[in-house]
Amino acid sequence: MGTSYETILVAAEFAAVVEAVTETGRSALVVPVAKDRVAVIPREDAFGVAELPPIAALVSKRLSGPVLTSVVFDSDVVQCCVFQDGGEVHRYVSDLAMVVEWFEDDDGQFKPRLDGKVLAPGQLPEGPLGDDAAAFAPFSVGAPDLDGIAAALRNADGDRFAEEQHVAIMTSLGLPPDALTVGFRHVRQGRFPSAVLVPDATRG
């Protein structure tokens, strides 16, 4: 079984991010990773999933700044979404072939489907979607290295596991990847001494 986790990167001041995440009512570990760059590691639900879009939408609207969600699934694929002012404005998928769904049609044939659209035979997508370095540039520390970001998004250095590619993407932004590449369930006490744990408001 491969590696899976979900994290959020916010380009804003740490205390403001803690306050914004608290307002979402969702439990998360909030970790400063660089000046005005903050990792949010949401607590997973009983099914091992953290719902990132509601948190990202509310935080981006509250802070009027960019928010980046990242999902690594089973070491196969990285999916990132940029949120701004409460809405998703960009989507990245490291390998479209990994997110194609196969379903049995009414004629008994198994067919591929992507984002709700049935694909024609022989037209299976491959390679990345949304590998636009400029969309990730607002999260960079200092002047963005657009060539380096693009290379990481396209996995130009070779065939990596998804979690390794995600590390490369975060590193290309000038960010220490540790708090951005781990799930809540895998964080041990004391790993991030400067972190703030936001409690789940629904649990009192």
Phi, psi and chi 1 to 4 in degrees:
 res  aa     phi    psi   chi1   chi2   chi3   chi4
   1 MET       -  135.0 -172.5  172.9 -177.2      -
   2 GLY   -84.5 -173.9      -      -      -      -
   3 THR   -90.5  135.6  -62.7      -      -      -
   4 SER  -137.2  139.0  -60.3      -      -      -
   5 TYR  -165.4  167.3   58.9   81.5      -      -
   6 GLU  -138.7  130.7  -61.6  158.4  -76.8      -
   7 THR  -140.6  167.9   62.4      -      -      -
   8 ILE  -132.4  138.9  -61.9  172.4      -      -
   9 LEU  -115.8  128.2  169.6   61.8      -      -
  10 VAL  -119.7  130.5 -174.1      -      -      -
  11 ALA   -93.8   83.1      -      -      -      -
  12 ALA  -163.7  172.7      -      -      -      -
  13 GLU   -72.1  143.4 -169.8  -92.2  -27.9      -
  14 PHE   -57.7  -51.8  177.6   65.5      -      -
  15 ALA   -60.8  -36.4      -      -      -      -
  16 ALA   -67.0  -36.4      -      -      -      -
  17 VAL   -67.9  -43.6  175.5      -      -      -
  18 VAL   -56.7  -45.6  172.2      -      -      -
  19 GLU   -63.7  -42.7 -177.1  177.1  -11.9      -
  20 ALA   -66.8  -42.3      -      -      -      -
  21 VAL   -64.9  -39.4  172.3      -      -      -
  22 THR   -58.1  -38.6  -58.5      -      -      -
  23 GLU   -67.8  -21.4  -70.9  179.2    4.5      -
  24 THR   -73.2  -20.0   70.9      -      -      -
  25 GLY    79.7    1.8      -      -      -      -
  26 ARG   -96.4  142.3  -51.5  -66.7 -176.2   92.3
  27 SER   -78.3  136.7  179.2      -      -      -
  28 ALA  -162.0  157.3      -      -      -      -
  29 LEU   -97.8  124.3 -163.0   64.4      -      -
  30 VAL  -108.9  122.8 -176.3      -      -      -
  31 VAL  -128.2  124.0 -171.7      -      -      -
  32 PRO   -72.8  131.3   25.9  -31.6      -      -
  33 VAL  -116.8  -21.1  -65.7      -      -      -
  34 ALA  -166.8  176.7      -      -      -      -
  35 LYS   -62.0  120.5  179.8  175.2  171.8   54.3
  36 ASP    57.3   31.7  -66.0  -23.1      -      -
  37 ARG  -134.1  121.7  -60.6  -66.5 -176.5  -88.7
  38 VAL  -131.6  132.5 -178.9      -      -      -
  39 ALA   -91.4  138.3      -      -      -      -
  40 VAL  -120.8  120.7  178.5      -      -      -
  41 ILE  -112.8   96.5  -49.0  172.0      -      -
  42 PRO   -72.3  146.4  -13.3   29.0      -      -
  43 ARG   -70.1  135.0 -174.5 -171.3  -62.4  -88.9
  44 GLU   -76.5  155.9  -60.4   91.0   -8.0      -
  45 ASP   -84.4 -171.0   61.6   19.6      -      -
  46 ALA   -64.1  -18.4      -      -      -      -
  47 PHE   -97.4    7.4  -59.7   98.7      -      -
  48 GLY    79.9   19.3      -      -      -      -
  49 VAL  -120.1  137.3  175.6      -      -      -
  50 ALA  -107.5  125.4      -      -      -      -
  51 GLU   -80.0  101.1  -68.9 -172.8   59.7      -
  52 LEU   -78.2  -42.9  -58.4 -174.0      -      -
  53 PRO   -55.2  -43.6  -29.7   38.5      -      -
  54 PRO   -61.7  -38.4  -22.2   34.3      -      -
  55 ILE   -67.4  -48.5  -58.7  173.3      -      -
  56 ALA   -61.7  -41.4      -      -      -      -
  57 ALA   -63.3  -46.4      -      -      -      -
  58 LEU   -67.8  -41.6  -72.1  169.1      -      -
  59 VAL   -67.2  -42.6  170.7      -      -      -
  60 SER   -65.7  -34.8   67.9      -      -      -
  61 LYS   -72.3  -41.3 -174.4  174.6 -176.9  178.6
  62 ARG   -66.1  -37.8  170.8   71.3  171.8   78.9
  63 LEU  -100.1   -8.3  -60.8 -180.0      -      -
  64 SER    53.8   39.1  -60.7      -      -      -
  65 GLY  -139.3  169.9      -      -      -      -
  66 PRO   -76.2  144.3   28.4  -33.8      -      -
  67 VAL  -132.0  135.4  173.3      -      -      -
  68 LEU  -119.1  119.7  177.8   71.2      -      -
  69 THR   -94.3  147.0   65.7      -      -      -
  70 SER  -134.9  132.0  -65.8      -      -      -
  71 VAL  -127.0  123.3  177.2      -      -      -
  72 VAL  -108.5  125.8  168.3      -      -      -
  73 PHE  -119.3  116.5  179.2   71.8      -      -
  74 ASP    52.1   34.3 -157.1   23.0      -      -
  75 SER    61.6   10.7  -65.3      -      -      -
  76 ASP  -100.9  -35.7  -72.8  -29.9      -      -
  77 VAL  -149.5  145.4   63.9      -      -      -
  78 VAL  -110.2  129.8 -175.8      -      -      -
  79 GLN  -124.7  128.3  -62.8 -169.2   66.5      -
  80 CYS  -127.7  143.2  -61.1      -      -      -
  81 CYS  -132.1  136.7  -67.1      -      -      -
  82 VAL   -98.4  128.9  179.3      -      -      -
  83 PHE  -112.7  141.3  -74.0   77.3      -      -
  84 GLN  -144.2  129.4 -179.1   73.7   49.8      -
  85 ASP    53.6   37.5  -61.2  -38.9      -      -
  86 GLY    91.5   -3.0      -      -      -      -
  87 GLY  -130.9  155.5      -      -      -      -
  88 GLU   -77.1  129.4 -178.5 -176.2  -45.5      -
  89 VAL  -118.7  -10.6  -63.0      -      -      -
  90 HIS  -157.8  144.1 -175.4   77.8      -      -
  91 ARG  -131.2  134.7  179.4 -174.4  176.8 -151.4
  92 TYR  -124.5  135.6  163.1   77.8      -      -
  93 VAL  -130.7  127.5 -179.8      -      -      -
  94 SER   -68.5  -30.7   61.4      -      -      -
  95 ASP  -153.3  107.6 -173.5   -5.2      -      -
  96 LEU   -61.6  -29.2  -79.0  170.9      -      -
  97 ALA   -59.7  -26.3      -      -      -      -
  98 MET   -81.3  -11.2  -67.1  -63.3  176.7      -
  99 VAL  -113.5    7.6  -65.3      -      -      -
 100 VAL   -71.7  133.1  170.7      -      -      -
 101 GLU   -99.8  140.0  -59.8  174.5   85.9      -
 102 TRP  -108.9  132.2  -70.3   85.8      -      -
 103 PHE  -137.5  156.3   72.0  101.3      -      -
 104 GLU   -90.7  117.4 -173.4  174.9    3.7      -
 105 ASP   -80.1  174.8 -153.3  -10.4      -      -
 106 ASP   -61.5  -24.1  -66.0  -22.7      -      -
 107 ASP   -85.5    5.4   59.0    7.6      -      -
 108 GLY    83.4    1.0      -      -      -      -
 109 GLN   -93.6  142.3  -60.7  -64.7  -47.1      -
 110 PHE   -85.4  128.9  -78.1   89.4      -      -
 111 LYS  -130.0  152.5  -61.6  178.8 -179.0  178.5
 112 PRO   -87.6  147.5   29.5  -32.1      -      -
 113 ARG  -140.8  138.8  178.7  170.3   54.7 -163.0
 114 LEU  -133.7  123.2 -179.8   63.8      -      -
 115 ASP    52.9   39.0  -67.5  -23.6      -      -
 116 GLY    83.7   -3.7      -      -      -      -
 117 LYS  -105.7  127.9 -179.5 -179.9  178.3 -178.8
 118 VAL   -73.6  131.7  178.9      -      -      -
 119 LEU   -92.7  147.1  -55.5  175.1      -      -
 120 ALA   -73.8  151.0      -      -      -      -
 121 PRO   -56.6  138.5  -23.5   33.5      -      -
 122 GLY    78.6    6.0      -      -      -      -
 123 GLN  -118.0   35.3  -67.8 -172.8  -11.7      -
 124 LEU   -67.7  130.4  -70.4  179.9      -      -
 125 PRO   -75.5  155.5   29.9  -35.1      -      -
 126 GLU  -149.0  162.6   58.7 -178.7   19.9      -
 127 GLY    82.2 -177.9      -      -      -      -
 128 PRO   -80.3  158.4   30.1  -35.2      -      -
 129 LEU  -118.5  136.9  166.6   75.5      -      -
 130 GLY    70.5   30.8      -      -      -      -
 131 ASP   -82.1   55.4   53.8  -22.3      -      -
 132 ASP   -99.3  108.0  179.2    4.3      -      -
 133 ALA   -59.7  -32.4      -      -      -      -
 134 ALA   -62.6  -30.3      -      -      -      -
 135 ALA   -69.0  -25.8      -      -      -      -
 136 PHE   -94.7  -14.5  -73.0   75.1      -      -
 137 ALA   -56.4  -36.0      -      -      -      -
 138 PRO   -61.5  -16.0  -24.5   35.5      -      -
 139 PHE   -95.0   -4.9  -58.6   96.9      -      -
 140 SER   -71.3  147.1 -179.6      -      -      -
 141 VAL   -89.8  118.6  175.0      -      -      -
 142 GLY    78.4 -164.9      -      -      -      -
 143 ALA   -64.6  126.6      -      -      -      -
 144 PRO   -69.5  138.4   22.9  -31.7      -      -
 145 ASP   -91.9   88.3  174.7    8.6      -      -
 146 LEU   -62.4  -36.7  -65.4  179.6      -      -
 147 ASP   -65.7  -42.4  -70.6  -19.8      -      -
 148 GLY   -66.2  -40.0      -      -      -      -
 149 ILE   -64.0  -45.3  -62.5  169.3      -      -
 150 ALA   -61.6  -41.1      -      -      -      -
 151 ALA   -62.3  -40.6      -      -      -      -
 152 ALA   -67.8  -40.5      -      -      -      -
 153 LEU   -65.4  -30.0  -67.0  172.2      -      -
 154 ARG   -97.4    4.4  -64.9  164.7 -168.7  164.6
 155 ASN    54.4   45.8 -157.3    9.3      -      -
 156 ALA   -68.5  -21.0      -      -      -      -
 157 ASP   -82.6   -1.8  -69.9  -21.4      -      -
 158 GLY   133.0 -174.1      -      -      -      -
 159 ASP   -83.0  104.6 -170.4   19.7      -      -
 160 ARG  -110.9  156.3  -66.4 -177.1  172.2  121.3
 161 PHE   -66.1  156.3  -73.6  117.9      -      -
 162 ALA   -59.5  -39.6      -      -      -      -
 163 GLU   -67.2  -31.8   62.9  -90.6   25.7      -
 164 GLU   -70.2  -38.4  -64.6  169.9  -23.4      -
 165 GLN   -66.6  -37.9 -175.3  178.7    2.4      -
 166 HIS   -64.1  -40.7 -170.3 -132.9      -      -
 167 VAL   -57.8  -44.0  167.2      -      -      -
 168 ALA   -62.8  -37.7      -      -      -      -
 169 ILE   -64.7  -47.3  -66.5  168.8      -      -
 170 MET   -64.4  -39.3  -64.5  -61.2  107.0      -
 171 THR   -65.5  -36.5  -58.9      -      -      -
 172 SER   -64.5  -21.5   75.2      -      -      -
 173 LEU   -87.2    1.4  -62.3  172.9      -      -
 174 GLY    79.9   20.0      -      -      -      -
 175 LEU  -106.3  139.0  -64.8  164.5      -      -
 176 PRO   -67.2  123.6   21.9  -29.3      -      -
 177 PRO   -81.6  -10.8   29.4  -34.7      -      -
 178 ASP   -52.0  -52.8 -165.6   23.9      -      -
 179 ALA   -78.6   -9.3      -      -      -      -
 180 LEU  -100.3   -2.1  -66.4  160.7      -      -
 181 THR  -131.0   41.1   57.3      -      -      -
 182 VAL  -148.9  143.5   63.3      -      -      -
 183 GLY   -84.9  155.4      -      -      -      -
 184 PHE   -54.7  -41.7 -173.7   97.3      -      -
 185 ARG   -66.6  -16.0   62.1 -170.6  177.4  -81.4
 186 HIS  -101.2   -0.4  -65.3  136.4      -      -
 187 VAL   -84.8  123.3  177.0      -      -      -
 188 ARG   -93.7  151.0  -62.7  -65.7  177.2 -100.0
 189 GLN   -55.7  132.5 -174.5  173.4    3.8      -
 190 GLY    89.7   -4.7      -      -      -      -
 191 ARG   -64.4  -39.1  178.2  169.6  176.9  176.8
 192 PHE  -122.2   88.0  -56.6  115.8      -      -
 193 PRO   -59.8  -28.8  -22.1   32.9      -      -
 194 SER   -91.7    6.0   55.7      -      -      -
 195 ALA   -75.4  156.2      -      -      -      -
 196 VAL  -118.3  127.9  170.0      -      -      -
 197 LEU   -91.6  116.2  177.0   60.5      -      -
 198 VAL   -90.3  123.1  174.7      -      -      -
 199 PRO   -75.1  162.6   28.0  -33.7      -      -
 200 ASP   -81.2  114.3 -174.1  -17.3      -      -
 201 ALA   -63.8  -26.7      -      -      -      -
 202 THR   -73.9  -13.7   65.6      -      -      -
 203 ARG  -101.7    9.1  -62.1 -177.2 -178.6 -176.3
 204 GLY    74.2      -      -      -      -      -
